[in-house]
Amino acid sequence: MAYSQNVNRSEFIREAIKNYIREKKKKEIAQKLKKGYEEMGNMNLEYSEYSIESDSALLQLYEKGLAECE
C-alpha cells in the first residue's frame, strides 16, 4: 500500500499513526461534549422549571392587579 502511494514505509506508518491519534481525539471530544450536554440538560431543566414557576407567579400578581383596577 505504501508503495502504491509513492511513500516509504516509515512515512506511511507515521501518517497512519497521526490519523489514528487525530480520530481518537475527535472521539474523545465528542464523548466529552455528549457528557457535558447530558449533565447540563438536567441543570437547564431545573432552571426552566424554576423560571416557569416564577413567571406563573408574576403573571398571577399582574392579573390580580388588573382585576383590582376594574
N, C-alpha and C positions, 0 to 999 in steps of 0.2 A: 504494500500500500504506500509506504514512504517513497519507494522507488517510482511509482506511477505519478506522484505529485512533485517529483524532482527535488526532494529534500533528503538530507541524510537522516539516518535512523535516530540520532540523538536529538536533532531538531524536531523530528516528528513526535518523539516521546515527550519532549519539553512542551510542545504545543498541546498535546493530548492532556498532560497534567494541568496546564494552565486552564484549559477548557473545563476539566473536571472540577478544579477549585472554584472557578467562576460560577459554574452551575450549582455547586454545593452552597456557595454564599447566597445565591439567589433563593434557593430553597430555604435556607436558614432565615433570611429576611422575610420571606413570605410567611413562614411559621410564626415569627415574632409579631408580624403585623396582624395575623389572624388571632393570636393570643391577646394582643393589645385591644383589638376591636371587640373581642368577646368580653374581656374584663371591663372595658369602657361601656359596653352595652348595658350591663346591669346598673352602672352608675348613671348613665343617661336616662334609663328608665325611671330610676328613683327621682332624678331631677325633674323629669317631665311630669311624673305623678304629683310631686310637690307643687309644681307650677300650676297644674290643673286645679288642685285644691285651693291654692292661693287665688287664682283667677276667679274661681267659682265664688269664693268668699267675698272678693271685691265686687263682683257682679251683683251679688245679693245685697250688699250695702248700697250700691248705686241704685238698684231698683227700689229698695226701701226708701231711699231719699227721694226718688221720683214720685213714689206713691204718696209720700207725706206732702209733697208740693201740690197735689191735685185736690 
